[in-house]
Amino acid sequence: MDQTLKGKHIVLGISGGIAAYKSAYLLRLFIKAGAEVQVVITPNGKEFITPATLAALSGKPVVSEFFAANTGEWHSHVDLGLWSDLMVVAPATASTIGKMANGIADNMLITTYLSAKSPVMVAPAMDLDMWAHPSTQRNVATLESYGVEIIQPAAGELASHLVGKGRMAEPEEILKRVERHFSRRESLKGKKVLVTAGPTYEDIDPVRFIGNYSSGKMGFAIAEEAARRGADVTLIAGPVSLETPHSGISRINVRSAVQMLEEAMKAFRDCDIAVLSAAVADYAPEKRSDRKIKRENTDGLTIRLVKNPDIAAALGAEKGNRTLVGFALETDHEIENALGKMRKKSLDMIVLNSLQNPLAGFNKDTNQVTIIKSDGSETEYPAKTKKQVACDIIDEIEAFADKR
Ligand code: PMT
């Protein structure tokens, strides 16, 4: 039997939706896998499944109120938050998601969430229109930005008999995600990972530059995921407005491709894995004017551009037995161009994202990628959030490194 969950402390949060009946089965799966589970249920949750069932399955009294009515005993959400190795909220209704996103601490489940020092996973369940509503989507995005892992609902027949996206993921799927979470936790401990992210800006004069639309979201998600798995991460970031997402990340801010190259070469020396997701400007003005170029002083303007260094190729030339991963952002002949780049830059793997796909590329919260390896194998992934794409990329890197 898989030992990943043995002895793990899981807080199972149950809110008031019809999918709560599946939580009993999920709880049983956690217990069978060796976890200790403490159920925290909202007042509405109890309308859908009885605490007696959940207490019998978990072997622990279910927590729901702040105080036990008959004894006045205080149920400490702080202690629960500290006890937890992982909190899983399943089902999470639109209301619970909204309260979690906005810190509305009016029940034990939310106060426990706010006190939890552990990672948190949420399996939403609701009607399709509620799921699609912009306020729900905004709350889900807010939770993701706090590092909460969302187990996306599935499409199918809903309690309303309407058909669409909103069904809670099946308990087996949630169990798999939880097992994956624990097995990944320390999987990169002792490894040094270099990530480049964001655009580079190539200055024309003190007020103008050549740049691109990269927000850094993809690269920051990769750095965060590697840090979560215990890696010591160096993140070399072009000019972006993102916060550093994890304390295990040392961030170096740069502006131009030349600066990025210099920092990447230094960090590459003692790294094990490098993921180059930055959108590096291929060209820079040959000369940077120290003073603002005045419109009145010119009759049109020609800027001669020179090629920037190719950072990926420079690292590729010194790769040794490190794992080197690049990205390819393409508009056409995607696979062919990506393969060409992988070979030319001596990469082990290239992550192809296409600007043809509206869910992929610059400044989106989602991406759709195909990962191509140097042995020619290709895996095409569906569109996912950039955080989930980052998990897929790191999973592929770990599998690649294991086979070496
Ligand atoms: O930052 P986001 O808004 O989240 O957007 C993410 C992204 C679209 C920028 C990212 O997913 C992505 O595709 N990054 C690579 C973009 C790119 O520059 O692709 P490319 O095909 O031009 O470059 C191929 C590879 O060579 C890349 O790994 C790139 O980092 C590297 N390169 C490119 C040029 C150069 N002078 N030096 C390089 O190292």
Boltz pocket constraint, residues with backbone or C-beta under 6 A from the ligand:
constraints:
  - pocket:
      binder: B
      contacts: [[A, 197], [A, 198], [A, 199], [A, 213], [A, 214], [A, 215], [A, 216], [A, 217], [A, 218], [A, 219], [A, 257], [A, 276], [A, 277], [A, 278], [A, 279], [A, 280], [A, 281], [A, 282], [A, 308], [A, 309], [A, 310], [A, 311], [A, 312], [A, 313], [A, 325], [A, 326], [A, 327], [A, 328], [A, 329], [A, 330], [A, 341], [A, 351], [A, 353], [A, 361], [A, 362], [A, 363], [A, 364]]
      max_distance: 6.0
